[in-house]
Amino acid sequence: MWQLQQLVQFRAVYEYRSLSAAARALGVTQPALSRALQKLEEQLGAPLFQRDTRSLRPTEFATALYRQASRVLRESAGLDQLVERFQQGREGQVRLGCGPFVPDLMARELVRAMERAGLKLHLDVHTDHFEALKEGLYGYRYDFLLYDVRRRDDLPDLDDAVVEPLLNLPLKMMAPADWLRGEARAALESEAAALDFVAARPWAMPRVSPDYGRQAAPWFHRLLQARHGAEFLMPTLSACVGLCRAGHAITLAPDALIREEVAAGWLVSLPLEVGATAQTCAYRLRSRPLSQAAGRLWRLLAGGGLGMSEETLKPSASSRSSAD
């Protein structure tokens, strides 16, 4: 049975070609290292070094052993690091239940934040309506939920819930830039012209909770009812943004999701106040301790680790429950 200590000692002697130098590097005495090397050679039944007055010259067998020992020690170090990362919560699986906006709103920023924090987590993300996600939370199928803060009163036991507000993102009406070139864009400076413009174009809207529709501006309700719903009802915001960018429809989106598309000149914001806001928060249960990995992710989110601007974080103090 090989012992890692033997391989570490052998590797040091091989690399330094000197018992005294290897002993200093390992923090042991030279006689102790010499005895350990002699014992290893006895176990192997073959010499590893040819000794002369100035240095140790490795045998052919020692060179082959060194290559294999180095691989074993690298893998051993990787195993130690893996265990350490799991213990510190930097690796592992986190199961999240999300509302329809969350994967789109947080995906880009969350990946960047995890990279900055050195978190190598496996995120198992499930998107559903709140009642199904709530059942999963209390059934311990999810570590925590990411959903709109306005559903906190639907939890059966608020004393057992920790609700951490994360994002406060107004939704804007966006149009393909190709539809608004030159004079066409200048003509939409007034709200009336913008309303006529959106009324005559196809819409792409995400399939969301009625909560978002109830908070929207009256003009939005009137137009949506007049057209009997959106022409493209999509499962996610990113799908709607994709249709808009391709020049097929107008859509709703927050700045955080379409910042790059606007900067590149693909999308244009229309001068209309939609009224709807995505107020995302994280829900977890006090009665269920988080795993190391889930705890690290929760603290990253709750601590503003998404790196977004202050106006997008922490919707309101009144919507936040007391923390542990």
N, C-alpha and C positions, 0 to 999 in steps of 0.2 A: 504494500500500500504506500503510494507516494505521499509525502507530506509537503505542503506548500512551503514550509520553512526551509526544507532541504533544497527545493528548487530556487528559492530566493538566494540562499547562500551560494549555491553553485553558480547562478547567474552573475553574482557580484564578483566571484573569483575569476570567472571566465572573462568578464568585461575589463576588470582592473589588471588581470594577469599578475596579481601580487596579493599574497595573503594579508600583509600588513595594511595595504591600501583598502582592500575589501573589508577587513575587520573594522577599520575606522569608519567606512561608509555605513556599515551595518550597526555600529555601536556595540560591538562585542570584542572580546580579547582575541589576539592572534592565536594563542594555543587552543582556545575553544573552537575557533573556526577551523583550525587544522584538524582537530579531532573529528569534527562534523564531516569534513570533506573525506577524511580517511574512512569513516563509517559508511559514507555513501558509496565509495569505491568498492568496499567490501560487499555491500548489498548488490552492487551491479556485477561484481566479479570481473572488473576490468579497470585499468587505470584511466583517469580522466586528464591528467596533466603530466608532462615531462618536466621535471624540476632541474634547474641549473642555478648558478649562484646569483643571477640577476632577476630572473622572471620565471613564470610558469608558461609552458607552451602546451596548448590544448591538443589532445589527440584527435584523430578523425572521428572517433566515437563521441568525444566531448562536443565537437562542432555540431554533429547531428542532434545530440541531446539538447544543446543550447537552443537550436531553432524550435524544437518541440516544447521545451520548457518555457520559452518566451511566449509562445501562443497560449499555453495553459495559464500563465500568470496574467496575461492581458485579459483573458476571459474571466479569470478570478476577480481581477480589479473591476471589470464591468459588472460582475454579479454583485460585488460590494456596493458599487454606485447605484445599481438598480434597487437594492434593498434600502439604501439610504434615501433614495428619491421617494419610494413608497412610504417609508416611515415619516418623511417630511411632507407627504402629500403632493409631491411634484409629479408623480405618475400614478396612474390608476384610472378606473372608469367612473364617470359621473353621469347619472341618469337624470335628464332634465325633461320636464313637461312644459311646453311652450304654447302661447297663443299664436294666432296667425301672423302677426306682425313681427314677433320677436326674432325668429331665425334670420329674417332679412335685415332688421334694424341692427342686430348685434353681431352678425357673423363676421363682418370685416374687422370691426374694432375688437371683438373678443379674441380673434386669432392673433392679432397684433399684440394685445395686452398679455396673452398667455406666453407669447414668445419673449416679450420684455421681462416677464416675471420668471422665466425659465420653467414654466409648467408644461409638461408633456403628458397631457391627459387624453383619454379616450372619451369623447362626448357622445352619449347615446341620447339623441334628441327626438322627442315625440311631440307632434303638433296635433292639437285637438281643441274642442270647445271646453269651456271652463268646468262644467259639471263632470265630464269624463276625466279631466286632469285632476280635479279635486278628489275624485274617488281613487285615482292612482296614488295621490299623495298620502291619503290616509290608509291606503292599502300597502304602503311602503314600496311601491313600484318606482317612485321617483325620489331622488334626494331632495330636490326642491323644484318649485315652479317659477316660471317667468311669464307674467301675465299682466293685464291692465290692473292698475291699482283700484279701480272702481268696483272690482269684484270682491274686495276684502270682506265686506259685510255679508257675503254669501257663505263664508266659512262657518262651520257648525260650532266652533269653539275658538273665539278670538283670544282667549287667555292662553291657549296653547300655540298660537300662531306668532311667528316673527315675520313682519312685513317690511321689507326694505325697499323704498323707492329708488329707482335707478335712472330712468330717462323721462324727459318731458319734451316731446317732439311734435310741434305743430305740423300738420299736413298741408302741403301746397298743391295747387293744380298745376300740372306740368304738361307741356306740349312739345312735339318734335320741333327742333330748330328749323328743319327744312320747310315747315309750314309757315314760318314767320320770318321770312327774308325781306329786307328792305322796307318798302312802304307798308307791307302787311303787318310788320311788327310795330311800326309807329302808329298804326291805326288802332292798336289795342291798348292805348294809354288810358282810356276811360273804362270804367267798370261796365257800362252798358254795352260797349263794343265787345268787351271780353266775354260777356254773357252770351251775346249773339254768336260769337265764335265757338264757344264750347257747346252751345245748343245744337249747332249744325255738324258737329264732329262725333265720331264714335268714341265711346268711353271704355276704358279697361279698369275694372275695380277688383280689389281682392275680396274673397269670401270671408267676411269678418262678422264679429258679434254685433247684434243690434245696438249695443252701447255706443258704438262709434257713429252710427246713423242718427241716433237721437240727439247728439250734441252738435251736429252739423248745422251750418247756416240755413236759413229758410230758402234762399235761392237754390241751394243745392238740392234740397228736398223737392222743390217744385220741378226742377229740371229732371230729376231722377224719376219722379212719378210720371211726368209727361212722356218720357221715352220708354216707360215700362221696364226700367232697370238698365243696367249697363250692357252694351253689346258683347263685351268680353268679361265674363266673371271668372277670375283666375284664383288658384289656390294660394298664391303668395304675392307679396308686393314686388319682388324681383321679377316675376313673370310679367306683371303689368308694366314695370319699367322697361323690360325688354321689348314689349310691343310698342311702347311709346318711342323708344330710341330707334326702332325700325321704321317709324313713320306710319303706324297703323292706328294709333289711338292716343287720346289724352289720358292722363291718369293722376292719381294722388300719390304723393310721396313726401317724406321728410328730407330736410337738407342732408342729414347724415347718410342717407342711402344714395342720393344722386349727386353728391358733391363732385365726384370725379367726372360724371357725365356732363354736368353743367360747365365745369372748367374746360372740358374738351370741346364745348360748343355743340353738343348733341341735343341737349334739352334746354328748354326755356321756361322760366316760371311766369305764370299768368297773374295779372294784378287783381286777384280775387281772394277774398278772405273766406276760406272753407269753414273755419270754426272747429273742425275736428282736431283732436290732439291725441297722440299715442303716449299714454302715461304708463310706462312699463315698470313693474316692481318685481322683487323676488319674494316668494312665499316659502317658508319652511316651518316645521313643527318643533317646538321645544322638547316634546316628549320623545323625539327620535334624534339621537346624536348623529351628527354628520360624520362620514368617513373622513380620513385624513385628506384625501384628494378633494372630496366635495367641500370640505371646510376651507381648503386653500382657495378654491374657486369662488366660494361665497364671499370670503374676505376680500378677494381681488375685486369683485363686483361692488360690494358694499363700500369699499374704500375709494371708489372713484377710479379704479384701475383701467377703465376703458379709455381714459385719456381724452375724453371729449370735452367740449367747452362747458363752462360752468352753467350756462343757461339751459343746457340740455340735461343736467343732472339734478336729482333730488327734486321732484315735482313740487312738493309742498310739505312743510313741517306737519301740517294738520293731518296729512294722509299717512304719516309714518307711525308705526307702533313702537313701543319701547323695546330696546334691544336687550339681549341677555346681559 
